[in-house]
Amino acid sequence: MTTYNEDSIRSLDWKEHIRLRPGMYIGKLGDGSAYDDGIYVLLKEIVDNSIDEFVMGAGKTIDITVHENKVAVRDYGRGIPIGSVVDVVSKINTGGKYDSKAFQKSVGLNGVGTKAVNALSSQFVVQSYRQGVTRIAQFGCGELVSDEQKETSQRNGTATSFFPDESIFRNYKFRTEFVENMIWNYVFLNAGLTINFNGQKYISENGLKDLLERNIDTEAMRYPIIHLKGEDIEIALTHGQQYGEEYYSFVNGQHTTQGGTHQASFREAIVKTVREFYKKEFDAADIRSSIIGAIAIKVQEPVFESQTKTKLGSQSIGPEGPTVRTFINDFIKKALDDYLHKNQDTADALLKRILQSERERKDIAGIKKLANERAKKASLHNRKLRDCKVHYNDKNERNQETTLFITEGDSASGSITKSRDVQTQAVFSLKGKPLNSYGMSKKIVYENEEFNLLQHALNIEDGLDGLRYNNIVVATDADVDGMHIRLLLLTFFLQFFPDLVKAGHVSILQTPLFRVRNKKETIYCYSDEERQRAIAKLGGKPEITRFKGLGEISPSEFGLFIGKDIRLDPVILSKENKLPQLMEYYMGKNTPERQRHIVDNLRIEVDLEEELAKAAVTA
C-alpha cells in the first residue's frame, strides 16, 4: 500500500491543471482528423470572443488565418481593456462576461476558454488595440514571456495568435474542411458578419436556410425549406430522400453537436404541430423520417454539460423566462402551423412524405421484428463484436474516446483485439465482403445478418441519440480487396445512415505500409515518401519490411498504431459531392462512363518487394 499523508496533497496553479487535465477543458485531444478534436476547440474559443463582440454591436469583420501550425484571429471590436490584457488570458475567473449587462447571451461565461488556449499553446500572443494604445503580451505554455505597451494608429480590436503545443497535440494537422464548416456556422448564425479566412470571404444573408442549402442536395428536397424566425429563435426544416433524421442545433452561436434540451424540444414540437395540423395521430417516426432541420436559440446564462459546450443542459431560457421546451413548442406551434396553412403545396408534399414513411415502416415491420429477435439472441454471444466497457452514450469522462474498429476477417481483428484498450475500443469482425447495398431499401438492413448485427452494435436503428461509439473506424487492408470492402461499408452507411457520416463519426484507419529499422531504431512509414526519408535517416542498409495486410502486423506493434498516435482519415462529405450521383457512379451498374474512367486511370504497379530488393542491392 502506498503512503498517503500531507506530502501527497498537491495544489496546482491554473496552467498546470489545464495542461495535466486538458480533457476537462477542451474534450479530447486528437490530431485534427475529427471535427471535434482539441485544436479546433482552441480556435473556437478565441473566435467565440470575437463573435461576442459582434453580438454586442462592436466589429462586423473577423480575420482568421491558419497556416500550417499557426492560428491568428483579429477582430475589430472594442479591444480588451489595456490594463487587463494579461489577466484576461492568464487568470481563471477573470473576464468581462460575468457582467450580464455587457454580455447578455454570450457563449463563454466561465472565464476559462482563452486561458485554456494559452496554457495549451507553445506560443500564445494577445494584442489589444484600444483608443490609440496597444498592449502586446506573449506567453509560452501559459508562462508570461514579454509584455509591451505603446501607441498605435490601428483600429480598435483584439489580435490573438497561437501554436498548439506539439507535446500535447501529437502529429496534429488543421483540416481546412473542418475550419470552413465552423466559419460557415458562425456567419449563418450572425447576419451582417463577415469572416475572412485565408483570404476568402464568408457571409450569409439567409441564416439557417443557407445552412441547409449548403449541407444538403437541394434536388433531393421534398419541398422548399421552411424558414421561420422569432425573437431569440430561428428554425429551418425540410424533408429529403434519405433515411434517418439530421439536425443542426445551436445555442448562442455555439454548435451543439450532441443536441440537448433545445434539440429534443424541437423534435417533439414538430411532431405535435404536424399531428394537430393534419388532425391525425401519425407515428412520430413517420413524421421525422428523412427530416433535415436546424434550430438556433439564444438563452441567458446557458448551462452546458461540459466545457466544450456540445450539449445543452439548460431547462430555462433565462432566470425569469419559460422553459426551453415551452418556449420552442409555443413558437413552432404558431409559426409552423401558420406556414402550412399559407403554403398548401408544402403541406401536401409533407403529408405525402409522411404517408410514404408510414407505408415503408409497415412493409418491413414483420422482418424487422424477426431480425431484432435474432440480433438480441446474437448479442448474448456475438462473436463478431468484441465490445468495450465505456460507450459514447455513457456519462463517463472517456466517452469521447469510444471507438469501434470494423475489420475484415479474423486475423486482422485478432491483432486489434489483443492490442486495443478494452475500456474504450471495440472490434467488429466482418466475415468477408459485405453486400453492395446501393439502391436497396432499408428492408435489406434487417434481412442481411451482418448489416443487422452491425446496426445493433452501433445502436443506430432509431437515430443517433443512442450511438454507442463516437468513432466508427473502417480498418481494412490497403490492397484492392480492402479498398473494395471499404467502399461497400461506406455505401451501407451513406445509403441508410448518412447522418452518421455527416456528423463526423466515420473514419478510415491508416496503418503503416513499411517498417524500416536498424539495430538502434525502428521507423514505421505510411507512404513511400516516408520510407525514403526513413532510409536516409538511418543510413547504411536498414531492414525494410512491407506490410501486405493488417493480419501481418503483430499485436505488440498494432498497439502503437491505434493508441495516442493513431492516424485517421475522416470521411468528409461536401456540397460539391452530390451523394446520389456519387454513389450511382461508383456503386451502381457498370456504366460505360465508369469503364472509361478505370481505363484512363489504370496504373501498372511494379512488384514492390522486387523494387525494394533492387534498391537494397544498389545501396
VMD Tcl script that draws the C-alpha trace (Angstrom):
set ca {
  {0.00 0.00 0.00}
  {1.41 3.42 -0.98}
  {1.94 6.14 1.60}
  {-0.89 8.69 1.83}
  {-0.17 11.73 4.02}
  {0.15 15.54 3.85}
  {3.05 15.22 1.39}
  {0.66 13.51 -1.07}
  {-1.52 16.62 -1.38}
  {-0.67 18.98 -4.27}
  {-2.05 22.35 -5.26}
  {-1.70 23.10 -8.97}
  {-1.78 26.58 -10.45}
  {-4.20 27.27 -13.32}
  {-1.88 26.40 -16.21}
  {-0.54 23.23 -14.56}
  {-4.07 21.95 -14.03}
  {-5.12 22.68 -17.63}
  {-2.02 21.00 -19.06}
  {-2.37 17.99 -16.74}
  {-6.11 17.55 -17.43}
  {-6.74 19.12 -20.85}
  {-9.76 16.90 -21.48}
  {-11.70 18.73 -18.77}
  {-11.37 21.96 -20.77}
  {-11.31 21.03 -24.46}
  {-12.67 17.46 -24.62}
  {-10.46 15.01 -26.49}
  {-7.03 15.93 -27.83}
  {-6.82 14.23 -31.23}
  {-4.65 15.08 -34.22}
  {-7.15 17.13 -36.21}
  {-8.68 14.19 -38.09}
  {-12.06 14.67 -36.32}
  {-14.11 17.86 -36.33}
  {-14.29 17.93 -32.51}
  {-10.58 17.44 -31.88}
  {-8.95 19.80 -29.40}
  {-7.13 22.03 -31.90}
  {-10.48 23.15 -33.34}
  {-11.81 23.81 -29.84}
  {-8.81 26.09 -29.25}
  {-9.64 28.05 -32.42}
  {-13.32 28.19 -31.48}
  {-12.60 29.54 -28.01}
  {-10.73 32.52 -29.50}
  {-13.27 33.19 -32.26}
  {-16.14 32.98 -29.75}
  {-14.75 36.06 -28.03}
  {-14.77 37.95 -31.33}
  {-18.31 36.76 -32.04}
  {-19.43 38.05 -28.65}
  {-18.01 41.45 -29.60}
  {-20.00 41.39 -32.85}
  {-23.19 40.41 -31.00}
  {-22.67 43.40 -28.70}
  {-22.51 45.64 -31.79}
  {-18.74 46.10 -31.95}
  {-16.95 45.00 -35.11}
  {-18.54 43.44 -38.20}
  {-15.43 41.71 -39.57}
  {-13.18 38.95 -38.23}
  {-9.95 37.89 -39.95}
  {-8.76 34.30 -39.44}
  {-5.64 32.69 -40.85}
  {-4.48 29.11 -40.34}
  {-1.09 28.39 -41.84}
  {0.49 25.05 -41.00}
  {0.58 25.08 -37.18}
  {-0.04 28.80 -36.59}
  {-3.50 30.26 -35.96}
  {-4.22 34.00 -35.97}
  {-7.52 35.77 -35.24}
  {-8.09 39.54 -35.49}
  {-11.37 41.26 -34.70}
  {-12.37 44.91 -34.78}
  {-14.40 45.09 -31.61}
  {-13.74 47.24 -28.57}
  {-10.44 45.60 -27.67}
  {-9.57 44.12 -24.29}
  {-9.18 46.93 -21.72}
  {-5.45 47.76 -21.83}
  {-4.88 47.32 -18.11}
  {-6.43 43.83 -18.10}
  {-4.82 42.21 -21.16}
  {-2.54 39.85 -19.19}
  {-5.10 39.00 -16.52}
  {-7.87 38.18 -19.01}
  {-5.80 35.43 -20.67}
  {-3.96 34.10 -17.62}
  {-6.16 34.32 -14.54}
  {-9.01 31.86 -14.08}
  {-12.34 33.50 -13.23}
  {-11.20 36.81 -14.70}
  {-13.10 38.36 -17.63}
  {-15.87 40.67 -18.76}
  {-18.56 38.04 -19.15}
  {-19.55 37.93 -15.50}
  {-21.21 41.31 -16.08}
  {-24.52 40.18 -17.59}
  {-25.20 43.69 -18.88}
  {-22.11 43.54 -21.10}
  {-22.65 40.01 -22.37}
  {-26.34 39.11 -22.05}
  {-26.31 35.99 -24.22}
  {-22.69 35.04 -24.58}
  {-21.32 31.59 -25.40}
  {-18.45 31.61 -22.91}
  {-19.48 32.54 -19.41}
  {-16.99 30.86 -17.12}
  {-13.78 32.72 -17.98}
  {-11.84 29.56 -18.86}
  {-11.67 29.25 -22.67}
  {-8.90 31.72 -23.55}
  {-6.83 30.62 -20.57}
  {-7.03 27.02 -21.82}
  {-5.77 28.10 -25.25}
  {-2.91 29.97 -23.58}
  {-1.90 27.05 -21.37}
  {-2.07 24.51 -24.20}
  {-0.06 26.56 -26.72}
  {3.70 26.51 -27.06}
  {3.44 30.15 -28.09}
  {0.48 32.44 -27.41}
  {0.35 36.16 -28.25}
  {-2.52 38.51 -27.45}
  {-2.58 42.12 -28.59}
  {-5.25 44.68 -27.76}
  {-5.77 47.86 -29.77}
  {-7.79 50.42 -27.85}
  {-8.10 54.17 -28.38}
  {-4.64 54.72 -29.82}
  {-2.82 52.41 -27.42}
  {-1.77 48.80 -27.95}
  {-0.52 46.23 -25.46}
  {1.17 43.01 -26.54}
  {1.61 40.05 -24.19}
  {3.48 36.92 -25.23}
  {3.28 33.58 -23.39}
  {4.88 30.15 -23.66}
  {2.83 27.23 -22.28}
  {0.95 29.73 -20.10}
  {4.04 31.47 -18.74}
  {4.35 35.21 -19.45}
  {7.40 35.83 -21.64}
  {7.06 39.52 -22.54}
  {4.66 42.42 -22.01}
  {4.87 45.65 -24.03}
  {2.70 48.75 -24.35}
  {2.95 51.52 -26.96}
  {0.98 53.92 -29.14}
  {-0.78 52.72 -32.31}
  {-2.80 54.04 -35.22}
  {-4.58 50.72 -35.82}
  {-8.32 50.24 -35.43}
  {-9.69 49.06 -32.09}
  {-9.93 45.33 -31.56}
  {-8.03 42.27 -30.44}
  {-5.47 40.10 -32.26}
  {-4.60 36.65 -30.97}
  {-2.19 34.09 -32.38}
  {-1.07 30.72 -31.06}
  {0.71 27.46 -31.85}
  {-0.95 24.38 -30.27}
  {1.68 22.60 -28.19}
  {3.03 19.62 -30.16}
  {3.88 17.81 -26.94}
  {0.14 17.67 -26.17}
  {-1.40 17.56 -29.67}
  {0.76 14.94 -31.33}
  {1.19 14.91 -35.13}
  {-1.69 17.35 -35.49}
  {-2.87 18.99 -38.68}
  {-5.65 21.52 -39.26}
  {-8.08 20.32 -41.92}
  {-9.49 23.15 -43.99}
  {-12.90 21.45 -44.34}
  {-13.48 21.45 -40.58}
  {-12.38 25.06 -40.15}
  {-14.59 26.12 -43.07}
  {-17.62 24.37 -41.56}
  {-17.02 26.18 -38.28}
  {-16.77 29.53 -40.07}
  {-19.88 28.91 -42.15}
  {-21.83 28.16 -38.97}
  {-20.66 31.46 -37.48}
  {-21.87 33.51 -40.46}
  {-25.13 31.54 -40.79}
  {-25.95 32.47 -37.20}
  {-24.83 36.09 -37.32}
  {-26.44 38.15 -40.08}
  {-24.19 41.01 -41.15}
  {-20.98 39.31 -40.01}
  {-18.10 38.90 -42.48}
  {-15.30 36.42 -41.79}
  {-12.16 36.42 -43.92}
  {-10.46 33.04 -43.73}
  {-7.14 32.59 -45.51}
  {-8.09 35.29 -48.00}
  {-11.62 34.04 -48.73}
  {-14.75 35.92 -47.63}
  {-17.63 34.18 -45.83}
  {-21.02 35.87 -45.38}
  {-24.66 34.74 -45.22}
  {-27.91 36.59 -45.92}
  {-30.47 33.91 -45.11}
  {-29.17 32.30 -41.94}
  {-30.27 28.72 -41.30}
  {-31.87 28.50 -44.73}
  {-28.40 28.98 -46.23}
  {-27.04 26.39 -43.79}
  {-29.43 23.68 -45.00}
  {-28.87 24.57 -48.65}
  {-25.12 24.23 -48.16}
  {-25.34 20.88 -46.37}
  {-27.96 19.03 -48.42}
  {-28.64 18.25 -52.04}
  {-31.42 20.68 -52.97}
  {-32.54 18.36 -55.76}
  {-33.42 15.72 -53.16}
  {-35.67 18.02 -51.09}
  {-39.33 17.03 -51.00}
  {-40.45 20.65 -50.61}
  {-38.83 24.11 -50.30}
  {-37.09 24.84 -46.99}
  {-39.43 26.18 -44.31}
  {-37.58 29.10 -42.70}
  {-39.08 30.74 -39.60}
  {-37.65 33.40 -37.29}
  {-38.77 34.88 -33.98}
  {-37.21 36.70 -31.08}
  {-34.27 34.61 -29.87}
  {-35.23 31.66 -32.09}
  {-34.76 30.62 -35.72}
  {-35.61 27.32 -37.38}
  {-35.33 25.79 -40.85}
  {-36.56 22.39 -41.98}
  {-37.39 20.20 -44.94}
  {-37.59 16.50 -45.79}
  {-35.21 14.70 -48.12}
  {-34.95 11.27 -49.69}
  {-32.51 9.75 -47.21}
  {-33.15 7.54 -44.21}
  {-32.90 8.77 -40.65}
  {-33.03 12.25 -39.15}
  {-30.49 15.04 -39.50}
  {-30.26 18.08 -37.20}
  {-28.09 21.12 -36.77}
  {-28.63 22.83 -33.41}
  {-27.12 25.96 -31.89}
  {-27.26 27.91 -28.64}
  {-25.96 31.49 -28.58}
  {-23.99 30.68 -31.72}
  {-22.46 27.52 -30.25}
  {-22.85 24.40 -32.43}
  {-24.28 21.82 -30.03}
  {-23.23 18.73 -31.94}
  {-24.69 16.43 -29.29}
  {-28.00 18.27 -29.14}
  {-29.58 18.80 -25.75}
  {-32.83 20.16 -24.36}
  {-33.43 22.52 -27.32}
  {-32.97 19.83 -29.99}
  {-35.19 17.37 -28.09}
  {-37.85 20.07 -27.76}
  {-37.55 20.89 -31.48}
  {-38.18 17.26 -32.47}
  {-41.10 16.99 -30.06}
  {-42.71 20.26 -31.17}
  {-42.60 19.33 -34.88}
  {-44.43 16.05 -34.20}
  {-47.06 17.75 -32.05}
  {-47.70 20.57 -34.54}
  {-47.92 18.26 -37.57}
  {-50.37 15.95 -35.79}
  {-52.59 18.89 -34.88}
  {-52.41 20.41 -38.38}
  {-53.44 17.20 -40.18}
  {-55.70 16.13 -37.28}
  {-54.22 12.64 -37.29}
  {-52.06 10.78 -34.74}
  {-49.20 9.86 -37.07}
  {-46.37 7.81 -35.61}
  {-43.58 10.18 -34.55}
  {-41.04 8.14 -36.53}
  {-43.07 8.61 -39.73}
  {-43.20 12.38 -39.27}
  {-39.48 12.72 -38.59}
  {-38.19 10.12 -41.05}
  {-35.81 11.82 -43.55}
  {-36.25 15.20 -41.86}
  {-33.43 17.73 -42.12}
  {-33.75 20.52 -39.58}
  {-31.84 23.33 -37.94}
  {-32.61 25.33 -34.81}
  {-30.81 28.23 -33.16}
  {-31.88 29.80 -29.89}
  {-30.47 32.41 -27.54}
  {-30.68 31.98 -23.79}
  {-29.32 33.83 -20.81}
  {-26.58 32.06 -18.87}
  {-26.74 28.75 -20.77}
  {-25.80 25.58 -18.91}
  {-23.84 23.04 -20.97}
  {-22.94 19.52 -19.94}
  {-19.20 20.14 -20.41}
  {-16.69 22.92 -21.03}
  {-16.72 22.04 -24.75}
  {-20.40 23.08 -24.86}
  {-21.55 20.37 -27.27}
  {-24.78 19.54 -25.40}
  {-27.23 21.97 -23.81}
  {-28.45 21.11 -20.33}
  {-30.44 24.29 -19.62}
  {-34.09 23.78 -18.78}
  {-34.93 27.51 -18.92}
  {-34.12 30.28 -21.42}
  {-33.35 32.74 -18.63}
  {-33.64 33.36 -14.88}
  {-37.24 34.51 -15.23}
  {-38.10 33.05 -18.63}
  {-40.13 29.98 -19.66}
  {-38.62 26.53 -20.01}
  {-36.75 25.76 -23.20}
  {-39.41 23.18 -24.05}
  {-42.32 25.62 -23.63}
  {-40.53 28.42 -25.48}
  {-39.76 26.26 -28.54}
  {-43.10 24.46 -28.54}
  {-45.09 27.72 -28.41}
  {-43.10 29.25 -31.27}
  {-43.29 26.21 -33.57}
  {-46.95 25.56 -32.77}
  {-47.90 29.01 -34.09}
  {-45.27 29.73 -36.73}
  {-45.20 26.29 -38.41}
  {-48.99 25.91 -38.30}
  {-49.39 29.36 -39.91}
  {-46.84 28.48 -42.59}
  {-48.54 25.21 -43.54}
  {-51.93 26.94 -43.77}
  {-50.47 29.59 -46.09}
  {-48.42 27.16 -48.25}
  {-50.70 24.34 -49.37}
  {-48.18 22.84 -51.81}
  {-45.67 22.39 -48.99}
  {-48.36 20.95 -46.71}
  {-49.34 18.43 -49.42}
  {-45.70 17.43 -50.05}
  {-45.09 16.97 -46.32}
  {-48.18 14.79 -45.97}
  {-47.09 12.68 -48.96}
  {-43.66 12.12 -47.35}
  {-45.24 11.10 -44.03}
  {-47.59 8.61 -45.70}
  {-44.68 7.14 -47.69}
  {-42.68 6.66 -44.47}
  {-45.71 5.02 -42.87}
  {-46.02 2.52 -45.75}
  {-42.30 1.72 -45.67}
  {-42.38 1.17 -41.92}
  {-45.33 -1.21 -42.15}
  {-43.77 -3.08 -45.07}
  {-40.72 -4.06 -43.03}
  {-42.45 -4.44 -39.66}
  {-42.52 -8.25 -39.84}
  {-38.94 -8.79 -40.96}
  {-37.76 -6.08 -38.54}
  {-39.29 -7.92 -35.58}
  {-37.66 -11.22 -36.56}
  {-34.31 -9.53 -37.21}
  {-34.37 -7.76 -33.87}
  {-35.08 -11.04 -32.10}
  {-32.16 -12.67 -33.91}
  {-29.89 -9.75 -33.06}
  {-30.95 -9.89 -29.42}
  {-30.04 -13.59 -29.23}
  {-26.77 -12.97 -31.07}
  {-25.84 -10.13 -28.73}
  {-25.68 -12.60 -25.85}
  {-22.79 -14.30 -27.58}
  {-21.91 -12.16 -30.59}
  {-18.63 -13.46 -31.93}
  {-18.48 -10.60 -34.43}
  {-18.35 -7.96 -31.70}
  {-15.66 -7.70 -29.05}
  {-17.13 -4.89 -27.04}
  {-15.50 -2.30 -24.79}
  {-16.59 -1.22 -21.31}
  {-17.24 2.50 -21.86}
  {-19.70 3.72 -24.50}
  {-20.41 7.06 -26.16}
  {-23.86 7.33 -24.60}
  {-22.44 6.78 -21.10}
  {-21.80 9.64 -18.71}
  {-18.11 8.90 -18.50}
  {-15.14 11.22 -18.90}
  {-13.74 8.90 -21.59}
  {-16.89 8.55 -23.69}
  {-15.42 10.78 -26.44}
  {-12.65 8.19 -26.96}
  {-15.02 5.28 -27.67}
  {-14.14 3.61 -30.95}
  {-15.45 0.67 -32.98}
  {-12.94 -0.85 -35.41}
  {-14.61 -2.67 -38.32}
  {-12.16 -5.23 -39.65}
  {-12.05 -7.80 -42.44}
  {-11.54 -11.35 -41.25}
  {-10.33 -12.93 -38.04}
  {-6.58 -12.35 -38.48}
  {-6.86 -8.55 -38.54}
  {-9.48 -8.45 -35.80}
  {-7.31 -10.74 -33.70}
  {-4.35 -8.35 -33.77}
  {-6.51 -5.34 -32.91}
  {-8.39 -7.23 -30.19}
  {-5.16 -8.20 -28.43}
  {-3.66 -4.70 -28.58}
  {-6.75 -2.49 -28.07}
  {-7.75 -0.53 -24.98}
  {-10.60 -2.69 -23.63}
  {-12.08 0.33 -21.84}
  {-12.85 2.38 -24.97}
  {-12.04 0.32 -28.09}
  {-14.31 -2.36 -29.57}
  {-13.87 -4.58 -32.64}
  {-16.47 -5.79 -35.14}
  {-15.23 -8.51 -37.48}
  {-16.66 -8.97 -40.99}
  {-16.73 -12.47 -42.42}
  {-15.87 -11.32 -45.93}
  {-17.04 -8.74 -48.43}
  {-20.38 -7.26 -47.35}
  {-23.28 -6.85 -49.74}
  {-23.38 -3.89 -52.12}
  {-26.47 -2.20 -50.67}
  {-26.69 0.63 -53.18}
  {-30.25 1.21 -54.40}
  {-31.76 -1.24 -51.91}
  {-34.49 -0.43 -49.40}
  {-33.96 -0.49 -45.65}
  {-35.52 -3.95 -45.60}
  {-32.10 -5.32 -46.55}
  {-30.63 -3.99 -43.27}
  {-32.83 -6.43 -41.38}
  {-32.64 -9.31 -43.87}
  {-28.84 -9.26 -44.04}
  {-27.50 -10.72 -40.79}
  {-24.18 -8.87 -40.91}
  {-25.79 -5.45 -41.55}
  {-28.35 -6.09 -38.84}
  {-25.72 -7.04 -36.26}
  {-23.61 -4.01 -37.16}
  {-26.65 -1.74 -36.83}
  {-27.37 -3.18 -33.39}
  {-23.74 -2.96 -32.31}
  {-23.84 0.76 -33.11}
  {-27.39 1.15 -31.70}
  {-28.45 3.48 -34.53}
  {-31.70 1.83 -35.64}
  {-33.76 4.74 -34.29}
  {-31.26 7.56 -34.86}
  {-28.01 8.72 -33.33}
  {-29.29 9.52 -29.84}
  {-28.19 6.12 -28.55}
  {-24.96 5.84 -30.59}
  {-22.56 3.60 -28.64}
  {-19.25 4.68 -30.22}
  {-18.05 8.17 -31.07}
  {-15.62 6.91 -33.71}
  {-16.50 4.25 -36.27}
  {-13.20 3.28 -37.88}
  {-13.03 1.20 -41.05}
  {-9.86 -0.88 -40.66}
  {-9.23 -2.79 -43.89}
  {-6.09 -3.80 -45.77}
  {-4.56 -1.24 -48.13}
  {-4.98 -3.56 -51.13}
  {-7.64 -3.89 -53.81}
  {-9.88 -6.17 -51.73}
  {-9.51 -3.94 -48.68}
  {-10.43 -0.86 -50.70}
  {-13.48 -2.67 -52.09}
  {-14.68 -3.63 -48.62}
  {-14.13 -0.04 -47.53}
  {-16.36 1.20 -50.37}
  {-19.06 -1.35 -49.57}
  {-19.13 -0.29 -45.91}
  {-19.27 3.41 -46.81}
  {-22.10 2.64 -49.23}
  {-24.01 0.97 -46.40}
  {-23.56 3.97 -44.10}
  {-24.31 6.57 -46.77}
  {-27.35 4.66 -48.04}
  {-29.05 4.08 -44.69}
  {-27.30 6.22 -42.05}
  {-25.91 9.31 -43.83}
  {-26.27 11.40 -40.66}
  {-23.61 9.15 -39.06}
  {-21.13 10.23 -41.74}
  {-22.23 13.87 -41.83}
  {-21.81 14.12 -38.05}
  {-18.14 13.16 -38.46}
  {-18.27 9.76 -36.76}
  {-16.81 7.65 -39.62}
  {-13.08 7.46 -40.40}
  {-10.57 5.27 -42.23}
  {-7.66 3.79 -40.25}
  {-4.22 4.44 -41.65}
  {-1.76 1.66 -40.94}
  {1.93 1.68 -41.89}
  {2.96 0.25 -45.22}
  {6.62 -0.19 -44.26}
  {8.81 -0.84 -41.27}
  {12.35 0.49 -41.64}
  {14.79 -0.40 -38.87}
  {18.35 -0.98 -37.82}
  {19.71 -2.25 -34.52}
  {19.11 1.09 -32.78}
  {15.85 2.47 -34.20}
  {12.57 1.40 -35.81}
  {10.56 3.75 -38.03}
  {7.06 2.98 -39.31}
  {6.20 4.60 -42.64}
  {2.77 5.33 -44.07}
  {3.89 6.22 -47.60}
  {6.78 5.68 -49.96}
  {7.96 9.25 -49.26}
  {8.19 8.46 -45.53}
  {10.07 5.25 -46.38}
  {12.65 7.20 -48.39}
  {13.13 9.67 -45.52}
  {13.50 6.83 -43.02}
  {16.17 5.12 -45.14}
  {18.05 8.39 -45.43}
  {17.81 9.00 -41.69}
  {19.00 5.55 -40.62}
  {21.70 5.31 -43.31}
  {23.57 2.14 -44.23}
  {21.41 -0.82 -45.19}
  {18.39 -0.86 -42.89}
  {15.96 -3.76 -42.84}
  {12.79 -2.89 -44.80}
  {9.54 -4.80 -44.29}
  {6.45 -4.26 -46.45}
  {3.16 -4.95 -44.63}
  {0.72 -6.54 -47.06}
  {-2.22 -6.78 -44.67}
  {-3.31 -5.96 -41.13}
  {-3.03 -9.60 -40.14}
  {0.74 -9.45 -40.69}
  {1.20 -6.79 -38.03}
  {1.84 -8.29 -34.61}
  {-0.42 -7.28 -31.70}
  {2.50 -5.58 -29.92}
  {3.12 -3.43 -33.00}
  {-0.57 -2.81 -33.66}
  {-0.87 -1.22 -30.24}
  {1.42 1.56 -31.49}
  {-0.95 2.43 -34.34}
  {-4.29 2.54 -32.51}
  {-3.20 4.41 -29.40}
  {-2.32 8.06 -28.89}
  {-0.53 8.18 -32.28}
  {-3.45 6.76 -34.27}
  {-3.79 8.18 -37.77}
  {-7.30 8.54 -39.13}
  {-8.67 9.90 -42.40}
  {-12.13 11.34 -41.72}
  {-14.87 10.63 -44.24}
  {-15.99 14.14 -45.22}
  {-18.98 14.97 -47.40}
  {-19.08 18.31 -49.18}
  {-21.90 20.05 -51.01}
  {-19.90 19.73 -54.24}
  {-20.10 15.93 -53.98}
  {-23.75 15.19 -54.70}
  {-24.33 11.95 -52.86}
  {-26.88 10.23 -55.17}
  {-24.77 10.87 -58.28}
  {-21.56 9.89 -56.49}
  {-22.98 6.56 -55.30}
  {-24.64 5.82 -58.63}
  {-21.36 6.39 -60.48}
  {-19.14 4.26 -58.24}
  {-21.53 1.67 -56.79}
  {-24.29 1.45 -59.39}
  {-24.34 -0.51 -62.63}
  {-21.08 -0.86 -64.52}
  {-21.67 2.02 -66.92}
  {-19.51 2.89 -69.96}
  {-18.50 6.12 -68.18}
  {-17.08 4.20 -65.24}
  {-15.31 1.77 -67.54}
  {-13.67 4.67 -69.37}
  {-12.64 6.20 -66.03}
  {-10.96 2.93 -64.99}
  {-9.15 2.55 -68.33}
  {-7.98 6.18 -68.35}
  {-6.66 5.97 -64.77}
  {-5.26 2.44 -64.84}
  {-1.88 2.13 -63.12}
  {0.55 -0.71 -63.60}
  {2.16 -1.47 -60.26}
  {5.64 -2.97 -60.25}
  {6.09 -5.61 -57.57}
  {7.21 -3.59 -54.58}
  {9.28 -6.33 -52.96}
  {11.30 -6.70 -56.16}
  {11.91 -2.96 -56.23}
  {12.98 -2.98 -52.58}
  {15.39 -5.83 -53.25}
  {16.89 -3.92 -56.20}
  {17.20 -0.77 -54.10}
  {18.98 -2.70 -51.34}
  {21.46 -4.19 -53.84}
  {22.12 -0.76 -55.35}
  {22.69 0.74 -51.92}
}
mol new
graphics top color blue
foreach p $ca { graphics top sphere $p radius 0.5 }
foreach p [lrange $ca 0 end-1] q [lrange $ca 1 end] { graphics top cylinder $p $q radius 0.2 }
display resetview
